[in-house]
Amino acid sequence: MGKTNSRDRIKNEINAGSMADIAFLLLIFFLVTTTIAEDRGVLVKLPPWSNEPPETQMMNTRNVYSVLVNADNQLLVRGEPVDIKDLRDNTKVFIMNPRKLPNMAEKPTKAIISLKNDRGTEYATYLQVYNELKAAYNELRDEEAEKTHGIKFEFLDADQRKAIRAKIPLVISEAEPTNFGEEN
């Protein structure tokens, strides 16, 4: 029996030369095919940018529903403390003014919701207030759609929805937040 050389022995190594290429291709594959869910935040249509100062308009205070959220996450609506669970119903009554009260909006097309918050307001509270205000408009539009067409607002065609939006326009004006604890 002859001697065996070290060259004749079977090597116990794995060729890892293409391993990095495979890992790189898998990484690219997963990056390309993965969709990342984005937080959208609050979708708001902003006015176009202008270097000129906005024109001042005098508003009838009866048509303005001012909502202030302070640094302690408390609501002050038209100078009165309000619980957030009552905000939606109070907003609907203000916009529609079913009893034709002199301290409520003249009509839905003139109603303006003014929202102002403190920089110390928690984001969750801000969203909750904003959602309640939008929900008031959504419910009013649903009620109008049921009354005029017999179906909910979302099932109307584009022209019918446009007509109801013209009757009950969503107007939420957001004022610049005040510094922490400076709410008026």
C-alpha positions in Angstrom: 0.0 0.0 0.0 1.3 3.3 -1.0 1.6 6.5 0.9 -1.2 9.0 0.5 -0.4 12.6 -0.2 -2.1 15.5 1.5 -3.3 16.4 -2.0 -5.2 13.2 -2.3 -7.2 13.7 0.9 -10.8 14.9 0.6 -11.2 18.4 1.8 -14.0 19.1 4.3 -14.5 22.6 3.2 -17.7 24.1 1.6 -17.2 26.4 -1.3 -18.8 29.6 0.0 -17.8 31.8 -2.9 -21.3 32.2 -4.3 -23.0 32.4 -0.9 -22.6 36.2 -0.7 -24.2 36.5 -4.2 -27.2 34.4 -3.2 -27.7 36.4 0.0 -27.4 39.7 -2.0 -30.0 38.5 -4.5 -32.4 37.4 -1.8 -32.0 40.8 -0.1 -32.8 42.6 -3.3 -35.8 40.3 -3.9 -37.3 41.0 -0.5 -36.7 44.7 -0.8 -38.4 44.9 -4.2 -41.4 42.7 -3.3 -42.1 44.0 0.2 -44.7 46.7 0.6 -44.3 49.0 3.6 -47.5 50.4 5.1 -47.2 54.1 5.6 -49.0 56.1 8.2 -51.0 58.7 6.3 -51.9 60.9 9.2 -54.8 63.4 8.7 -55.7 64.0 5.1 -56.3 67.7 4.7 -56.5 69.8 1.5 -54.3 72.8 2.0 -54.7 76.1 0.2 -52.2 76.9 -2.5 -49.0 78.7 -1.4 -49.0 82.5 -1.8 -46.5 85.1 -0.8 -49.2 87.7 -0.4 -51.0 87.9 2.9 -54.5 86.5 2.9 -57.4 89.0 2.7 -59.2 89.5 6.0 -62.8 88.5 6.0 -65.3 89.5 8.7 -67.2 86.5 9.9 -70.5 86.5 11.7 -69.6 85.0 15.1 -72.9 83.1 15.1 -71.6 81.0 12.2 -68.3 80.1 13.8 -68.1 77.0 16.1 -64.8 77.5 17.9 -63.2 74.4 19.4 -60.2 74.8 21.6 -58.2 71.9 22.9 -55.9 72.9 25.8 -52.6 71.4 27.0 -54.6 69.2 29.5 -56.6 67.7 26.6 -59.8 69.5 27.7 -62.3 71.0 25.2 -63.6 74.4 25.3 -66.4 74.9 22.7 -67.6 78.4 22.2 -66.4 79.3 25.6 -68.0 76.4 27.4 -66.3 73.2 28.6 -67.6 70.2 26.6 -66.9 66.5 27.0 -65.5 64.9 23.8 -68.4 62.3 23.7 -70.9 65.2 23.3 -68.9 67.0 20.6 -70.3 65.2 17.6 -74.0 65.8 18.5 -73.4 69.4 19.5 -71.6 70.0 16.2 -74.5 68.5 14.2 -77.0 70.7 16.1 -74.8 73.8 15.5 -74.5 73.2 11.7 -78.1 72.3 11.0 -79.7 74.6 13.6 -83.1 72.8 13.5 -84.7 75.2 15.9 -83.4 78.3 14.1 -81.7 79.7 17.2 -79.9 83.0 16.9 -76.7 81.7 18.4 -76.2 78.8 15.9 -75.3 78.8 12.2 -77.6 80.5 9.9 -77.5 77.6 7.5 -75.1 74.7 6.8 -73.3 76.5 4.0 -72.3 79.3 6.3 -71.2 77.1 9.2 -67.4 77.2 10.0 -65.7 74.9 12.5 -62.6 76.6 13.9 -60.2 74.1 15.6 -57.3 75.4 17.7 -55.1 73.3 19.9 -52.2 73.8 22.3 -48.8 72.5 21.4 -49.1 70.4 24.6 -52.2 68.7 23.4 -51.7 65.0 22.9 -51.8 63.8 19.3 -54.4 61.1 20.2 -56.7 63.8 21.6 -56.3 66.0 18.6 -57.1 63.1 16.3 -60.1 62.2 18.4 -61.5 65.7 18.3 -60.8 66.0 14.5 -62.5 62.6 13.9 -65.6 63.7 15.9 -65.9 66.9 13.9 -65.6 65.0 10.6 -68.0 62.3 11.8 -70.6 65.0 12.5 -70.4 66.1 8.9 -70.5 62.5 7.6 -73.6 61.8 9.7 -75.3 64.9 8.4 -74.5 64.0 4.8 -75.8 60.4 5.4 -79.0 61.8 6.9 -79.5 64.2 3.9 -78.8 61.3 1.4 -81.4 59.1 3.2 -83.9 61.9 3.2 -83.5 62.9 -0.5 -82.4 59.6 -2.2 -83.3 56.9 0.3 -79.7 55.5 0.5 -76.5 56.3 2.4 -74.2 59.0 1.1 -71.4 56.5 0.1 -73.7 54.7 -2.3 -74.8 57.8 -4.2 -73.4 58.5 -7.7 -70.8 61.3 -8.1 -73.4 64.0 -9.0 -75.6 63.2 -6.1 -72.7 63.3 -3.7 -71.5 66.6 -5.1 -75.0 68.1 -4.6 -75.1 67.0 -0.9 -71.5 68.3 -0.4 -72.8 71.7 -1.7 -75.7 71.6 0.8 -73.4 70.6 3.7 -69.9 71.6 2.9 -67.1 70.4 5.3 -65.4 73.6 6.5 -62.9 73.0 9.3 -60.5 75.8 9.8 -57.4 75.0 11.8 -55.7 77.9 13.6 -52.0 78.0 14.5 -51.4 76.1 17.7 -50.6 78.1 20.8 -47.5 77.5 22.9 -47.7 75.1 25.8 -50.3 76.4 28.3 -51.0 79.7 26.4 -54.5 78.8 25.2 -57.0 81.7 25.3 
